[in-house]
Amino acid sequence: MSWWRERPVTQGVYSDVYDGTWFKQSILGDPNIAPSGDLGRNTVLGFSGDGMNPMKDKPYSTWPLALICYNLPGHLRMAIC
């Protein structure tokens, strides 16, 4: 789950979530999550939900939910199963 350390990095190009400032400051910078700047065996998950009302005249709503494991490589993370 630490493939992101060995991946090729182009300076100034954001090709994945690991290149962003949020990941570097919030995840790698927090000693509780990543001691010494290494994720090691920790898993980073993202959760997203968005509600909608598919039938305007009915009181029902739908909430699709997505749980994303950021430790997976990009081609596996973005694949639709």
Residue pairs with C-beta under 8 A, 6 or more apart in sequence:
1 39
1 41
1 43
1 71
1 72
2 38
2 39
2 40
2 71
3 73
4 16
4 18
4 71
5 38
7 16
7 18
9 15
9 19
13 19
14 20
15 74
16 74
17 23
17 70
18 70
27 33
27 34
27 39
27 44
28 34
28 37
28 38
28 39
29 37
33 39
33 42
33 44
34 40
34 42
39 71
43 69
43 71
44 69
44 70
44 71
45 67
45 68
45 69
45 70
46 66
46 67
46 68
46 70
47 65
47 66
47 67
47 68
48 65
48 66
48 68
49 63
49 64
49 65
49 66
50 63
50 64
51 61
51 62
51 63
52 61
52 62
52 63
53 60
53 61
53 62
54 60
54 61
54 62
68 77
69 77
70 77
